[in-house]
Amino acid sequence: MNTASAPLAGADRKVDRLLAHYGESHRNPTNEAIHVVAIPAIMVSIVGLLFALHPWVAYTFVAASAVYYVGLRAPVFLVAMLAATAAALALVHAMGDLVLPISAAIFVVAWIFQFIGHKIEGRKPSFFEDIQYLWVGPLFVLSLLFSRLGIRW
């Protein structure tokens, strides 16, 4: 990681430790590319599946996730996750009456690709060790984007 896109100098924040650990099982370029597509797709599908149960279930999940991200004390990631969540909710609303079958299909296909990526990588998904890595995955995708754009987090 170049210094232009690295975390803030001297930072030893929880988010940095989580991303470093997550990155250890996501070094293969093919696995990384799969994750860049599959993680946002899974995020949208989870919100969609919960929305299909009842909109307030989805909103509660989104709010709880926001609390998790606030707790990481990484403002750049928080703002980006709020924007990503708003986009996910907009996509879910756009699915209309097809939210359940579309979300279920996206969920299944994206997870198949995730597991293919980890087979290629030769390492198990991080969330097998700790469920919080399901929330770190989107941050990992954002960290890759931020690195490419030279944004410090």
Residue pairs with C-beta under 8 A, 6 or more apart in sequence:
1 147
2 147
4 150
4 152
5 146
5 147
5 148
5 149
5 150
5 151
5 152
6 152
7 13
7 15
7 16
7 152
7 153
8 152
8 153
13 72
13 73
13 74
14 72
14 73
15 72
15 73
15 74
15 77
15 139
15 153
18 72
18 132
18 133
18 136
18 139
19 136
19 139
19 140
19 143
21 126
22 126
22 133
22 136
22 137
22 139
22 140
23 140
24 123
25 118
25 121
25 123
25 124
25 125
25 126
26 32
26 35
26 121
26 140
27 121
28 117
28 120
28 121
28 122
30 117
30 120
31 117
31 118
31 120
31 121
32 117
32 144
34 113
34 114
34 116
34 117
35 114
35 117
35 137
35 140
35 141
36 141
36 144
37 110
37 113
38 110
38 111
38 113
38 114
38 117
39 110
39 114
39 137
39 138
39 140
39 141
40 84
40 88
40 138
40 141
41 106
41 109
41 110
42 106
42 107
42 110
42 111
42 114
42 137
43 84
43 88
43 138
44 88
44 91
44 92
44 103
44 106
45 103
45 104
45 106
45 107
45 110
46 61
46 103
46 107
47 58
47 61
47 62
47 85
47 88
47 89
47 92
47 103
48 58
48 91
48 92
48 95
48 99
48 100
48 102
48 103
48 106
49 100
49 103
49 104
49 107
50 57
50 58
50 61
51 57
51 58
51 92
51 99
51 103
52 99
52 100
52 103
58 89
58 92
62 85
62 89
65 81
65 85
65 135
66 78
66 81
66 82
66 85
68 132
68 135
69 77
69 78
69 81
69 82
69 135
69 139
70 78
72 78
72 139
74 139
74 153
76 146
76 151
76 152
76 153
77 139
77 142
77 153
80 142
80 146
81 138
81 139
81 142
84 138
84 142
92 99
92 103
95 102
95 103
114 125
115 125
118 124
118 125
125 133
126 133
126 136
126 137
127 133
127 134
127 137
142 153
143 153
145 151
146 152
146 153
